[in-house]
């Protein structure tokens, strides 16, 4: 299934915030989790994720910490702040409205899987 880049761009913030609300993660891990959760349909580039994370950090919605992995490799893990949790709630409201509207208009046309 083709997902237009405009839809991917519009959905990336709530996707990232949603994932970080579950557990902290590093950039590539977020890319992988989005791809897996969508069955491979949503593909975002590493560069896109890091731009979004930088923007979310500036807004105070996420914070980061550096962690040594296997004693030698340093990764930057991102986690949600209380302000980010509130932002996630606000980000999801319009998406729920769009989803419910589409479902009402075309209840057989929306895949549930």
C-alpha positions, 0 to 999 in steps of 0.5 A: 500500500502506498502512503503519501509522504504528506500523510507520513509527515502529518502523522509522525509527531503523534506516532513518535509521541505514542511510541515514547509514551510506552518506553524510551527509545533511540532514533533508529528504534523508532523508525523500526517500530513504526515500520513494524507497527504498520506492517511495513507500510509506513516508512520514514527516514532516519533523518526525518525522525531526528528532525522530529525528535529535535523539534519535540525536544525544543518544545519540551515534549521529549528529553534525551539521555546518552547511554553506553551500549555494550560498554563502547557504543553511545546511543541517545535515548529519548523519553516523553516528558509530562508536557509531551504526554499532554501534547500526545493527548491533544495530537490524538484528538484530531486523528480520532475525529478523522478516523471516526468520520471516515468510518462513519462515511465508509464503514466497510472501507477501513481496514481494522488490521 
